[in-house]
């Protein structure tokens, strides 16, 4: 049984619970782009498919779904103030702040209108939002076609931008996820450069960590650790290389790895992963993991395969 599989190392091992989400008939997803835990302790799953936002109680009980017609293509979701959420629409070139029942409070960017390729101007396929813990300002990674990070006020006023395409410190090749720590440092999953870059709130480069393989999702938990979803192979040349993912790595904010969660490689077997794209960590240390498995599986698994796009990794107790 998939739920009997244990993943991880040392003090960070997890039971692979693939049945946590109790979906009613007719409600589902193609793949999961984002996941967040609200102040109400509900789990908000940002999905690609007919039901963009699917809400669950902490035990996996279905609550509701909403959001049809808001996003061109969901990409990431981040908790905001007062049980609101910042959502990134990368095909729509916009960021929206929404309430827990789907009211749009703020839109940053012009929906449907992209800025120039790698122009440094917001936005061209943005990917994620982080919130400054002291000021409430927003840091937005931007993204697939604009190798930049932008800082905005909580009211949506542009403050500054930094970055550019490349491999040097402060440059990016798909800044795919972003988060802040309690001291206000900004961590960017620089996906195709296989590294996490760290900046201060003014965009000044601090350091980088290179022991990650295509970091796709990055969240800092309440325990101060970085939870990083690594995509694994990018093409046929590295398809059979072991120990590069897909998996979740847990690191300190100094870059030291404390666990690799997922050692079974790419595939459909119990405990295997395909494309970690989103995660959230609750107060118990459990991980809610979303994958863009439909996209990642094309050309690698049968078209009629029963792919897995969401699971809960339940932390074991020693």
C-alpha angles and dihedrals in degrees: 000000000000091000091060094060115107118208131187141042140268114341092351108072125141141196111234103235109185095166100059097107109075101203121187121228112285096021119101148109143247092218139333120254100173144005132190139174112228128217084256087062091242118135116239113202114198103206140184110229138054094321109052099181119035117181126205136181115242091265092056097261111149115245109172147310130231144150105086110161097014103095132042090206125349116232112162143353128206129185114250134184123306094014093303126133137218111222127193120215105191098180088045094048093226145105120218132192110214136181123241090264098046108268111146109229101172137011121197116195129017108286112239095009120104127198120229122299108277089345094141090233118118122285138021109138099330117202115194149355132225126188124224105236094215104041106019089236116151128237112200124193111217104208147173098029103016115055097209148105119221129198118212133176118248086258091058100258115145113242107171145329135210141179138054138200117298147071103269123101109288093024126102145208103196107338092210108172135015138191141165131224129222091273093053099253114149121229119198125193098220092195108189092037088059094231147097114234122203125209138171118244091271093057097258112151114243108171144316138227118215104181094098130091115223095329106213106168127030128182131164111220129216086262090065094247126129115239108200126186110211119201100209123207122023102196147348095292092068099025093112098040109119127216098031098097159207087219146106116262121198115210138171116244085256089064099254112141115228098176145003110213108200121038101164098083132222119338152072100282120112110287095013122121134207112191121351104206106155139021143171129191122213130210091270092055094252116147124223106203126195123190135194088222097152091059095041093048097057109116092006107064131033114278091237094049119132098241126191119228102166137036141154117233104208113206112235123226116232 
